[in-house]
Protein backbone atom coordinates (compact mmCIF):
# COMPACT_ATOMS: atom_id res chain seq x y z
CA UNK A 1 0.00 0.00 0.00
CA UNK A 2 0.95 3.64 -0.32
CA UNK A 3 2.41 5.56 2.66
CA UNK A 4 -0.08 6.34 5.41
CA UNK A 5 -1.62 9.75 5.94
CA UNK A 6 -1.70 10.79 9.59
CA UNK A 7 -3.99 13.61 10.71
CA UNK A 8 -2.43 15.57 13.57
CA UNK A 9 -4.06 18.08 15.86
CA UNK A 10 -4.59 19.01 19.47
CA UNK A 11 -7.75 17.57 20.98
CA UNK A 12 -10.87 19.57 20.01
CA UNK A 13 -9.20 21.11 16.99
CA UNK A 14 -11.58 19.70 14.37
CA UNK A 15 -9.59 16.58 13.53
CA UNK A 16 -12.67 14.35 13.73
CA UNK A 17 -14.46 16.55 11.20
CA UNK A 18 -11.46 16.34 8.88
CA UNK A 19 -11.16 12.57 9.35
CA UNK A 20 -14.80 12.01 8.45
CA UNK A 21 -14.43 14.11 5.30
CA UNK A 22 -11.19 12.49 4.13
CA UNK A 23 -12.49 8.99 4.88
CA UNK A 24 -15.19 9.58 2.26
CA UNK A 25 -12.53 9.82 -0.45
CA UNK A 26 -12.22 6.65 -2.53
CA UNK A 27 -8.48 6.93 -2.04
CA UNK A 28 -8.14 6.37 1.71
CA UNK A 29 -9.67 4.71 4.76
CA UNK A 30 -9.27 6.53 8.09
CA UNK A 31 -11.01 4.72 10.96
CA UNK A 32 -12.01 6.01 14.37
CA UNK A 33 -9.19 6.67 16.81
CA UNK A 34 -6.89 3.68 17.15
CA UNK A 35 -5.15 4.23 20.53
CA UNK A 36 -3.06 1.04 20.17
CA UNK A 37 0.02 2.26 18.28
CA UNK A 38 2.21 3.21 21.29
CA UNK A 39 0.98 0.15 23.18
CA UNK A 40 2.01 -2.34 20.50
CA UNK A 41 5.29 -0.53 19.86
CA UNK A 42 6.16 -0.74 23.55
CA UNK A 43 5.26 -4.41 23.81
CA UNK A 44 7.03 -5.64 20.67
CA UNK A 45 10.18 -3.62 20.20
CA UNK A 46 11.67 -3.22 16.74
CA UNK A 47 11.15 -6.83 15.61
CA UNK A 48 8.28 -9.08 16.43
CA UNK A 49 7.13 -12.67 16.79
CA UNK A 50 3.89 -12.85 14.77
CA UNK A 51 2.07 -15.24 17.13
CA UNK A 52 2.76 -13.06 20.15
CA UNK A 53 1.80 -9.92 18.24
CA UNK A 54 -1.48 -11.48 17.09
CA UNK A 55 -2.24 -12.57 20.63
CA UNK A 56 -2.10 -8.92 21.63
CA UNK A 57 -4.20 -7.93 18.62
CA UNK A 58 -6.88 -10.35 19.82
CA UNK A 59 -7.14 -8.31 23.04
CA UNK A 60 -7.69 -4.88 21.45
CA UNK A 61 -11.26 -3.53 21.60
CA UNK A 62 -10.47 -1.10 18.79
CA UNK A 63 -9.62 -3.89 16.37
CA UNK A 64 -12.81 -5.71 17.28
CA UNK A 65 -14.79 -2.49 16.77
CA UNK A 66 -13.29 -2.27 13.29
CA UNK A 67 -14.71 -5.76 12.61
CA UNK A 68 -11.27 -7.25 12.11
CA UNK A 69 -9.93 -10.53 13.44
CA UNK A 70 -6.33 -11.58 14.14
CA UNK A 71 -6.62 -13.76 11.06
CA UNK A 72 -7.21 -10.68 8.90
CA UNK A 73 -4.00 -9.19 10.26
CA UNK A 74 -1.99 -12.41 10.41
CA UNK A 75 -2.21 -12.92 6.66
CA UNK A 76 -0.16 -9.74 6.26
CA UNK A 77 2.61 -10.58 8.76
CA UNK A 78 5.94 -12.28 8.27
CA UNK A 79 8.67 -13.26 10.75
CA UNK A 80 11.26 -10.59 11.40
CA UNK A 81 9.27 -7.68 10.01
CA UNK A 82 9.48 -4.36 11.84
CA UNK A 83 6.88 -3.53 14.43
CA UNK A 84 5.86 -0.47 12.42
CA UNK A 85 5.07 -2.68 9.45
CA UNK A 86 3.13 -5.05 11.70
CA UNK A 87 1.08 -2.21 13.17
CA UNK A 88 0.54 -0.91 9.66
CA UNK A 89 -0.83 -4.35 8.73
CA UNK A 90 -3.78 -3.75 11.07
CA UNK A 91 -4.64 -0.54 9.24
CA UNK A 92 -4.01 -2.20 5.87
CA UNK A 93 -6.48 -4.94 6.75
CA UNK A 94 -9.03 -2.27 7.65
CA UNK A 95 -8.44 -0.35 4.42
CA UNK A 96 -8.73 -3.55 2.38
CA UNK A 97 -12.03 -4.35 4.06
CA UNK A 98 -13.24 -0.88 3.09
CA UNK A 99 -12.03 -1.37 -0.48
CA UNK A 100 -9.51 1.47 -0.19
CA UNK A 101 -5.88 1.51 -1.45
CA UNK A 102 -4.40 3.48 1.46
CA UNK A 103 -4.80 3.89 5.20
CA UNK A 104 -4.71 6.83 7.53
CA UNK A 105 -5.04 7.56 11.21
CA UNK A 106 -6.46 10.31 13.40
CA UNK A 107 -5.72 9.95 17.11
CA UNK A 108 -4.97 13.23 18.94
CA UNK A 109 -3.29 11.29 21.75
CA UNK A 110 -0.43 10.58 19.33
CA UNK A 111 0.54 14.25 19.44
CA UNK A 112 2.45 13.14 22.54
CA UNK A 113 4.28 10.43 20.56
CA UNK A 114 5.43 12.10 17.34
CA UNK A 115 9.02 10.75 17.39
CA UNK A 116 7.54 7.27 17.72
CA UNK A 117 5.33 7.84 14.66
CA UNK A 118 8.39 8.99 12.72
CA UNK A 119 10.25 5.81 13.63
CA UNK A 120 7.38 3.43 12.97
CA UNK A 121 6.17 4.99 9.71
CA UNK A 122 9.22 6.60 8.08
CA UNK A 123 7.40 7.45 4.84
CA UNK A 124 4.15 8.78 6.35
CA UNK A 125 2.58 12.06 5.31
CA UNK A 126 1.09 14.37 7.93
CA UNK A 127 -1.78 16.86 7.84
CA UNK A 128 -1.69 19.13 10.90
CA UNK A 129 -4.97 20.89 11.64
CA UNK A 130 -4.51 23.91 13.91
CA UNK A 131 -7.28 25.71 15.78
CA UNK A 132 -7.12 28.86 17.90
CA UNK A 133 -6.09 27.35 21.22
CA UNK A 134 -8.50 29.51 23.20
CA UNK A 135 -11.50 28.16 21.26
CA UNK A 136 -10.12 24.63 21.58
CA UNK A 137 -9.78 25.20 25.32
CA UNK A 138 -13.45 26.15 25.64
CA UNK A 139 -14.47 23.00 23.79
CA UNK A 140 -12.03 20.74 25.65
CA UNK A 141 -13.04 21.91 29.10
CA UNK A 142 -16.72 21.24 28.32
CA UNK A 143 -16.15 17.62 27.31
CA UNK A 144 -18.13 15.19 29.48
CA UNK A 145 -16.21 12.86 31.76
CA UNK A 146 -15.61 9.45 30.25
CA UNK A 147 -14.89 10.71 26.73
CA UNK A 148 -11.15 11.01 27.30
CA UNK A 149 -8.25 9.44 29.18
CA UNK A 150 -7.40 11.62 32.14
CA UNK A 151 -3.61 11.81 32.46
CA UNK A 152 -1.77 13.29 35.43
CA UNK A 153 -1.26 16.39 33.27
CA UNK A 154 -4.92 16.68 32.30
CA UNK A 155 -5.92 20.37 32.02
CA UNK A 156 -8.71 21.58 34.27
CA UNK A 157 -8.47 25.26 33.35
CA UNK A 158 -7.63 27.33 30.24
CA UNK A 159 -4.08 27.99 31.45
CA UNK A 160 -3.48 24.25 31.80
CA UNK A 161 -4.83 23.69 28.30
CA UNK A 162 -2.49 26.42 27.05
CA UNK A 163 0.43 24.27 28.22
CA UNK A 164 -0.93 21.28 26.31
CA UNK A 165 -1.77 23.30 23.20
CA UNK A 166 1.59 25.08 23.04
CA UNK A 167 3.58 21.90 23.64
CA UNK A 168 1.73 19.81 21.07
CA UNK A 169 1.47 22.43 18.33
CA UNK A 170 5.19 23.20 18.58
CA UNK A 171 6.03 19.50 18.53
CA UNK A 172 3.99 18.94 15.37
CA UNK A 173 5.52 21.96 13.65
CA UNK A 174 8.99 20.70 14.59
CA UNK A 175 8.07 17.39 12.99
CA UNK A 176 7.05 19.29 9.87
CA UNK A 177 10.43 21.05 9.77
CA UNK A 178 12.18 17.67 9.97
CA UNK A 179 10.22 15.81 7.31
CA UNK A 180 9.73 18.68 4.87
CA UNK A 181 6.89 20.12 2.82
CA UNK A 182 6.38 17.00 0.73
CA UNK A 183 5.32 15.11 3.85
CA UNK A 184 3.84 17.81 6.11
CA UNK A 185 0.90 20.10 5.43
CA UNK A 186 -0.71 22.63 7.77
CA UNK A 187 -4.31 23.73 7.66
CA UNK A 188 -6.41 25.95 9.90
CA UNK A 189 -9.67 24.77 11.44
CA UNK A 190 -11.13 28.24 10.91
CA UNK A 191 -10.43 27.97 7.18
CA UNK A 192 -11.83 24.44 7.03
CA UNK A 193 -15.23 25.48 8.39
CA UNK A 194 -15.32 28.71 6.34
CA UNK A 195 -14.25 27.11 3.04
CA UNK A 196 -14.48 23.32 3.36
CA UNK A 197 -14.08 22.57 -0.32
CA UNK A 198 -11.05 24.80 -0.76
CA UNK A 199 -9.21 23.42 2.25
CA UNK A 200 -10.06 19.79 1.50
CA UNK A 201 -9.03 20.17 -2.13
CA UNK A 202 -5.69 21.54 -0.93
CA UNK A 203 -5.18 18.58 1.39
CA UNK A 204 -6.11 16.16 -1.38
CA UNK A 205 -3.56 17.77 -3.71
CA UNK A 206 -0.90 17.50 -1.02
CA UNK A 207 -1.69 13.84 -0.28
CA UNK A 208 -2.48 12.86 -3.88
CA UNK A 209 -6.00 11.79 -2.96
CA UNK A 210 -9.00 11.92 -5.29
CA UNK A 211 -11.43 14.67 -4.30
CA UNK A 212 -15.16 14.22 -4.76
CA UNK A 213 -17.81 16.80 -3.77
CA UNK A 214 -19.66 14.03 -1.91
CA UNK A 215 -16.84 14.02 0.64
CA UNK A 216 -18.40 17.15 2.13
CA UNK A 217 -21.87 15.59 2.43
CA UNK A 218 -21.09 13.54 5.51
CA UNK A 219 -23.73 14.54 8.07
CA UNK A 220 -26.13 11.73 7.14
CA UNK A 221 -23.36 9.12 7.04
CA UNK A 222 -21.95 9.36 10.57
CA UNK A 223 -23.12 7.61 13.72
CA UNK A 224 -22.48 9.71 16.82
CA UNK A 225 -25.18 8.15 18.99
CA UNK A 226 -22.56 7.01 21.51
CA UNK A 227 -20.42 10.14 21.20
CA UNK A 228 -22.00 13.12 22.97
CA UNK A 229 -18.91 15.25 22.30
CA UNK A 230 -19.22 14.83 18.51
CA UNK A 231 -22.81 15.89 17.88
CA UNK A 232 -21.64 18.78 15.68
CA UNK A 233 -20.90 16.21 12.98
CA UNK A 234 -24.64 16.04 12.37
CA UNK A 235 -24.41 19.58 10.97
CA UNK A 236 -22.45 21.03 8.05
CA UNK A 237 -19.16 22.80 8.91
CA UNK A 238 -20.08 25.93 10.85
CA UNK A 239 -17.94 28.95 11.70
CA UNK A 240 -18.06 30.50 15.15
CA UNK A 241 -19.20 27.39 17.03
CA UNK A 242 -16.91 28.51 19.86
CA UNK A 243 -15.88 32.08 20.62
CA UNK A 244 -13.30 32.57 23.34
CA UNK A 245 -14.07 36.30 23.39
CA UNK A 246 -17.49 35.49 24.85
CA UNK A 247 -16.91 32.17 26.60
CA UNK A 248 -13.64 32.83 28.43
CA UNK A 249 -13.26 35.33 31.24
CA UNK A 250 -10.66 38.08 30.98
CA UNK A 251 -8.38 36.47 33.56
CA UNK A 252 -8.50 33.12 31.77
CA UNK A 253 -7.64 34.79 28.46
CA UNK A 254 -4.75 36.63 30.10
CA UNK A 255 -3.41 33.42 31.66
CA UNK A 256 -3.73 31.50 28.38
CA UNK A 257 -1.93 34.18 26.41
CA UNK A 258 0.81 34.45 29.03
CA UNK A 259 1.69 30.84 28.20
CA UNK A 260 0.86 30.60 24.49
CA UNK A 261 0.32 34.15 23.23
CA UNK A 262 3.55 34.23 21.25
CA UNK A 263 2.57 31.08 19.36
CA UNK A 264 -0.95 32.38 18.76
CA UNK A 265 0.54 35.54 17.27
CA UNK A 266 3.03 33.56 15.15
CA UNK A 267 0.11 31.60 13.72
CA UNK A 268 -1.78 34.79 12.89
CA UNK A 269 -4.40 34.74 15.63
CA UNK A 270 -5.57 38.00 17.22
CA UNK A 271 -4.43 38.58 20.79
CA UNK A 272 -6.41 40.25 23.54
CA UNK A 273 -3.23 41.45 25.27
CA UNK A 274 0.16 42.54 23.95
CA UNK A 275 2.52 39.56 23.70
CA UNK A 276 5.42 39.42 26.12
CA UNK A 277 8.95 39.40 24.75
CA UNK A 278 9.61 36.18 26.61
CA UNK A 279 7.71 33.79 28.82
CA UNK A 280 7.27 34.90 32.41
CA UNK A 281 8.55 32.82 35.28
CA UNK A 282 5.02 31.59 36.20
CA UNK A 283 4.45 30.56 32.58
CA UNK A 284 7.75 28.68 32.43
CA UNK A 285 6.95 26.94 35.72
CA UNK A 286 3.50 25.94 34.46
CA UNK A 287 4.97 24.51 31.27
CA UNK A 288 7.67 22.70 33.23
CA UNK A 289 5.12 21.18 35.58
CA UNK A 290 2.95 20.07 32.66
CA UNK A 291 5.85 18.37 30.90
CA UNK A 292 7.06 16.72 34.10
CA UNK A 293 3.63 15.33 34.95
CA UNK A 294 3.06 14.14 31.39
CA UNK A 295 6.49 12.50 31.29
CA UNK A 296 5.77 10.69 34.55
CA UNK A 297 2.40 9.54 33.22
CA UNK A 298 3.90 8.22 29.98
CA UNK A 299 6.66 6.40 31.85
CA UNK A 300 4.17 4.75 34.20
CA UNK A 301 1.82 3.74 31.39
CA UNK A 302 4.75 2.34 29.42
CA UNK A 303 5.88 0.23 32.38
CA UNK A 304 2.38 -1.18 32.91
CA UNK A 305 1.87 -1.92 29.23
CA UNK A 306 5.18 -3.77 28.98
CA UNK A 307 4.43 -5.90 32.03
CA UNK A 308 2.42 -9.16 32.28
CA UNK A 309 -0.23 -7.10 34.05
CA UNK A 310 -1.47 -5.75 30.72
CA UNK A 311 -2.52 -9.16 29.42
CA UNK A 312 -4.20 -10.05 32.69
CA UNK A 313 -6.25 -6.87 32.43
CA UNK A 314 -7.08 -7.41 28.75
CA UNK A 315 -8.45 -10.90 28.08
CA UNK A 316 -8.84 -12.24 24.57
CA UNK A 317 -12.09 -10.94 23.24
CA UNK A 318 -13.46 -14.28 22.05
CA UNK A 319 -11.66 -16.66 24.39
CA UNK A 320 -9.43 -18.07 21.64
CA UNK A 321 -5.72 -17.50 21.27
CA UNK A 322 -4.62 -15.59 18.19
CA UNK A 323 -2.94 -18.69 16.64
CA UNK A 324 -6.16 -20.69 17.17
CA UNK A 325 -8.17 -17.97 15.48
CA UNK A 326 -5.83 -17.96 12.50
CA UNK A 327 -5.86 -21.75 12.17
CA UNK A 328 -9.64 -21.97 12.41
CA UNK A 329 -10.16 -18.96 10.17
CA UNK A 330 -12.68 -17.55 12.60
CA UNK A 331 -13.79 -13.95 12.34
C-alpha positions as CSV (number, residue, x, y, z in Angstrom):
1,X,0.0,0.0,0.0
2,X,0.9,3.6,-0.3
3,X,2.4,5.6,2.7
4,X,-0.1,6.3,5.4
5,X,-1.6,9.7,5.9
6,X,-1.7,10.8,9.6
7,X,-4.0,13.6,10.7
8,X,-2.4,15.6,13.6
9,X,-4.1,18.1,15.9
10,X,-4.6,19.0,19.5
11,X,-7.8,17.6,21.0
12,X,-10.9,19.6,20.0
13,X,-9.2,21.1,17.0
14,X,-11.6,19.7,14.4
15,X,-9.6,16.6,13.5
16,X,-12.7,14.3,13.7
17,X,-14.5,16.6,11.2
18,X,-11.5,16.3,8.9
19,X,-11.2,12.6,9.4
20,X,-14.8,12.0,8.5
21,X,-14.4,14.1,5.3
22,X,-11.2,12.5,4.1
23,X,-12.5,9.0,4.9
24,X,-15.2,9.6,2.3
25,X,-12.5,9.8,-0.5
26,X,-12.2,6.6,-2.5
27,X,-8.5,6.9,-2.0
28,X,-8.1,6.4,1.7
29,X,-9.7,4.7,4.8
30,X,-9.3,6.5,8.1
31,X,-11.0,4.7,11.0
32,X,-12.0,6.0,14.4
33,X,-9.2,6.7,16.8
34,X,-6.9,3.7,17.2
35,X,-5.1,4.2,20.5
36,X,-3.1,1.0,20.2
37,X,0.0,2.3,18.3
38,X,2.2,3.2,21.3
39,X,1.0,0.2,23.2
40,X,2.0,-2.3,20.5
41,X,5.3,-0.5,19.9
42,X,6.2,-0.7,23.5
43,X,5.3,-4.4,23.8
44,X,7.0,-5.6,20.7
45,X,10.2,-3.6,20.2
46,X,11.7,-3.2,16.7
47,X,11.1,-6.8,15.6
48,X,8.3,-9.1,16.4
49,X,7.1,-12.7,16.8
50,X,3.9,-12.9,14.8
51,X,2.1,-15.2,17.1
52,X,2.8,-13.1,20.1
53,X,1.8,-9.9,18.2
54,X,-1.5,-11.5,17.1
55,X,-2.2,-12.6,20.6
56,X,-2.1,-8.9,21.6
57,X,-4.2,-7.9,18.6
58,X,-6.9,-10.4,19.8
59,X,-7.1,-8.3,23.0
60,X,-7.7,-4.9,21.4
61,X,-11.3,-3.5,21.6
62,X,-10.5,-1.1,18.8
63,X,-9.6,-3.9,16.4
64,X,-12.8,-5.7,17.3
65,X,-14.8,-2.5,16.8
66,X,-13.3,-2.3,13.3
67,X,-14.7,-5.8,12.6
68,X,-11.3,-7.2,12.1
69,X,-9.9,-10.5,13.4
70,X,-6.3,-11.6,14.1
71,X,-6.6,-13.8,11.1
72,X,-7.2,-10.7,8.9
73,X,-4.0,-9.2,10.3
74,X,-2.0,-12.4,10.4
75,X,-2.2,-12.9,6.7
76,X,-0.2,-9.7,6.3
77,X,2.6,-10.6,8.8
78,X,5.9,-12.3,8.3
79,X,8.7,-13.3,10.8
80,X,11.3,-10.6,11.4
81,X,9.3,-7.7,10.0
82,X,9.5,-4.4,11.8
83,X,6.9,-3.5,14.4
84,X,5.9,-0.5,12.4
85,X,5.1,-2.7,9.4
86,X,3.1,-5.0,11.7
87,X,1.1,-2.2,13.2
88,X,0.5,-0.9,9.7
89,X,-0.8,-4.3,8.7
90,X,-3.8,-3.7,11.1
91,X,-4.6,-0.5,9.2
92,X,-4.0,-2.2,5.9
93,X,-6.5,-4.9,6.7
94,X,-9.0,-2.3,7.7
95,X,-8.4,-0.4,4.4
96,X,-8.7,-3.6,2.4
97,X,-12.0,-4.4,4.1
98,X,-13.2,-0.9,3.1
99,X,-12.0,-1.4,-0.5
100,X,-9.5,1.5,-0.2
101,X,-5.9,1.5,-1.4
102,X,-4.4,3.5,1.5
103,X,-4.8,3.9,5.2
104,X,-4.7,6.8,7.5
105,X,-5.0,7.6,11.2
106,X,-6.5,10.3,13.4
107,X,-5.7,9.9,17.1
108,X,-5.0,13.2,18.9
109,X,-3.3,11.3,21.7
110,X,-0.4,10.6,19.3
111,X,0.5,14.2,19.4
112,X,2.4,13.1,22.5
113,X,4.3,10.4,20.6
114,X,5.4,12.1,17.3
115,X,9.0,10.8,17.4
116,X,7.5,7.3,17.7
117,X,5.3,7.8,14.7
118,X,8.4,9.0,12.7
119,X,10.3,5.8,13.6
120,X,7.4,3.4,13.0
121,X,6.2,5.0,9.7
122,X,9.2,6.6,8.1
123,X,7.4,7.5,4.8
124,X,4.2,8.8,6.4
125,X,2.6,12.1,5.3
126,X,1.1,14.4,7.9
127,X,-1.8,16.9,7.8
128,X,-1.7,19.1,10.9
129,X,-5.0,20.9,11.6
130,X,-4.5,23.9,13.9
131,X,-7.3,25.7,15.8
132,X,-7.1,28.9,17.9
133,X,-6.1,27.4,21.2
134,X,-8.5,29.5,23.2
135,X,-11.5,28.2,21.3
136,X,-10.1,24.6,21.6
137,X,-9.8,25.2,25.3
138,X,-13.5,26.1,25.6
139,X,-14.5,23.0,23.8
140,X,-12.0,20.7,25.6
141,X,-13.0,21.9,29.1
142,X,-16.7,21.2,28.3
143,X,-16.2,17.6,27.3
144,X,-18.1,15.2,29.5
145,X,-16.2,12.9,31.8
146,X,-15.6,9.4,30.2
147,X,-14.9,10.7,26.7
148,X,-11.1,11.0,27.3
149,X,-8.3,9.4,29.2
150,X,-7.4,11.6,32.1
151,X,-3.6,11.8,32.5
152,X,-1.8,13.3,35.4
153,X,-1.3,16.4,33.3
154,X,-4.9,16.7,32.3
155,X,-5.9,20.4,32.0
156,X,-8.7,21.6,34.3
157,X,-8.5,25.3,33.4
158,X,-7.6,27.3,30.2
159,X,-4.1,28.0,31.5
160,X,-3.5,24.3,31.8
161,X,-4.8,23.7,28.3
162,X,-2.5,26.4,27.1
163,X,0.4,24.3,28.2
164,X,-0.9,21.3,26.3
165,X,-1.8,23.3,23.2
166,X,1.6,25.1,23.0
167,X,3.6,21.9,23.6
168,X,1.7,19.8,21.1
169,X,1.5,22.4,18.3
170,X,5.2,23.2,18.6
171,X,6.0,19.5,18.5
172,X,4.0,18.9,15.4
173,X,5.5,22.0,13.6
174,X,9.0,20.7,14.6
175,X,8.1,17.4,13.0
176,X,7.1,19.3,9.9
177,X,10.4,21.1,9.8
178,X,12.2,17.7,10.0
179,X,10.2,15.8,7.3
180,X,9.7,18.7,4.9
181,X,6.9,20.1,2.8
182,X,6.4,17.0,0.7
183,X,5.3,15.1,3.8
184,X,3.8,17.8,6.1
185,X,0.9,20.1,5.4
186,X,-0.7,22.6,7.8
187,X,-4.3,23.7,7.7
188,X,-6.4,25.9,9.9
189,X,-9.7,24.8,11.4
190,X,-11.1,28.2,10.9
191,X,-10.4,28.0,7.2
192,X,-11.8,24.4,7.0
193,X,-15.2,25.5,8.4
194,X,-15.3,28.7,6.3
195,X,-14.2,27.1,3.0
196,X,-14.5,23.3,3.4
197,X,-14.1,22.6,-0.3
198,X,-11.1,24.8,-0.8
199,X,-9.2,23.4,2.3
200,X,-10.1,19.8,1.5
201,X,-9.0,20.2,-2.1
202,X,-5.7,21.5,-0.9
203,X,-5.2,18.6,1.4
204,X,-6.1,16.2,-1.4
205,X,-3.6,17.8,-3.7
206,X,-0.9,17.5,-1.0
207,X,-1.7,13.8,-0.3
208,X,-2.5,12.9,-3.9
209,X,-6.0,11.8,-3.0
210,X,-9.0,11.9,-5.3
211,X,-11.4,14.7,-4.3
212,X,-15.2,14.2,-4.8
213,X,-17.8,16.8,-3.8
214,X,-19.7,14.0,-1.9
215,X,-16.8,14.0,0.6
216,X,-18.4,17.2,2.1
217,X,-21.9,15.6,2.4
218,X,-21.1,13.5,5.5
219,X,-23.7,14.5,8.1
220,X,-26.1,11.7,7.1
221,X,-23.4,9.1,7.0
222,X,-22.0,9.4,10.6
223,X,-23.1,7.6,13.7
224,X,-22.5,9.7,16.8
225,X,-25.2,8.2,19.0
226,X,-22.6,7.0,21.5
227,X,-20.4,10.1,21.2
228,X,-22.0,13.1,23.0
229,X,-18.9,15.3,22.3
230,X,-19.2,14.8,18.5
231,X,-22.8,15.9,17.9
232,X,-21.6,18.8,15.7
233,X,-20.9,16.2,13.0
234,X,-24.6,16.0,12.4
235,X,-24.4,19.6,11.0
236,X,-22.5,21.0,8.1
237,X,-19.2,22.8,8.9
238,X,-20.1,25.9,10.8
239,X,-17.9,28.9,11.7
240,X,-18.1,30.5,15.1
241,X,-19.2,27.4,17.0
242,X,-16.9,28.5,19.9
243,X,-15.9,32.1,20.6
244,X,-13.3,32.6,23.3
245,X,-14.1,36.3,23.4
246,X,-17.5,35.5,24.8
247,X,-16.9,32.2,26.6
248,X,-13.6,32.8,28.4
249,X,-13.3,35.3,31.2
250,X,-10.7,38.1,31.0
251,X,-8.4,36.5,33.6
252,X,-8.5,33.1,31.8
253,X,-7.6,34.8,28.5
254,X,-4.7,36.6,30.1
255,X,-3.4,33.4,31.7
256,X,-3.7,31.5,28.4
257,X,-1.9,34.2,26.4
258,X,0.8,34.4,29.0
259,X,1.7,30.8,28.2
260,X,0.9,30.6,24.5
261,X,0.3,34.1,23.2
262,X,3.6,34.2,21.3
263,X,2.6,31.1,19.4
264,X,-1.0,32.4,18.8
265,X,0.5,35.5,17.3
266,X,3.0,33.6,15.2
267,X,0.1,31.6,13.7
268,X,-1.8,34.8,12.9
269,X,-4.4,34.7,15.6
270,X,-5.6,38.0,17.2
271,X,-4.4,38.6,20.8
272,X,-6.4,40.3,23.5
273,X,-3.2,41.4,25.3
274,X,0.2,42.5,23.9
275,X,2.5,39.6,23.7
276,X,5.4,39.4,26.1
277,X,8.9,39.4,24.8
278,X,9.6,36.2,26.6
279,X,7.7,33.8,28.8
280,X,7.3,34.9,32.4
281,X,8.6,32.8,35.3
282,X,5.0,31.6,36.2
283,X,4.5,30.6,32.6
284,X,7.8,28.7,32.4
285,X,6.9,26.9,35.7
286,X,3.5,25.9,34.5
287,X,5.0,24.5,31.3
288,X,7.7,22.7,33.2
289,X,5.1,21.2,35.6
290,X,2.9,20.1,32.7
291,X,5.9,18.4,30.9
292,X,7.1,16.7,34.1
293,X,3.6,15.3,35.0
294,X,3.1,14.1,31.4
295,X,6.5,12.5,31.3
296,X,5.8,10.7,34.6
297,X,2.4,9.5,33.2
298,X,3.9,8.2,30.0
299,X,6.7,6.4,31.9
300,X,4.2,4.8,34.2
301,X,1.8,3.7,31.4
302,X,4.7,2.3,29.4
303,X,5.9,0.2,32.4
304,X,2.4,-1.2,32.9
305,X,1.9,-1.9,29.2
306,X,5.2,-3.8,29.0
307,X,4.4,-5.9,32.0
308,X,2.4,-9.2,32.3
309,X,-0.2,-7.1,34.0
310,X,-1.5,-5.7,30.7
311,X,-2.5,-9.2,29.4
312,X,-4.2,-10.1,32.7
313,X,-6.2,-6.9,32.4
314,X,-7.1,-7.4,28.7
315,X,-8.4,-10.9,28.1
316,X,-8.8,-12.2,24.6
317,X,-12.1,-10.9,23.2
318,X,-13.5,-14.3,22.1
319,X,-11.7,-16.7,24.4
320,X,-9.4,-18.1,21.6
321,X,-5.7,-17.5,21.3
322,X,-4.6,-15.6,18.2
323,X,-2.9,-18.7,16.6
324,X,-6.2,-20.7,17.2
325,X,-8.2,-18.0,15.5
326,X,-5.8,-18.0,12.5
327,X,-5.9,-21.7,12.2
328,X,-9.6,-22.0,12.4
329,X,-10.2,-19.0,10.2
330,X,-12.7,-17.5,12.6
331,X,-13.8,-13.9,12.3
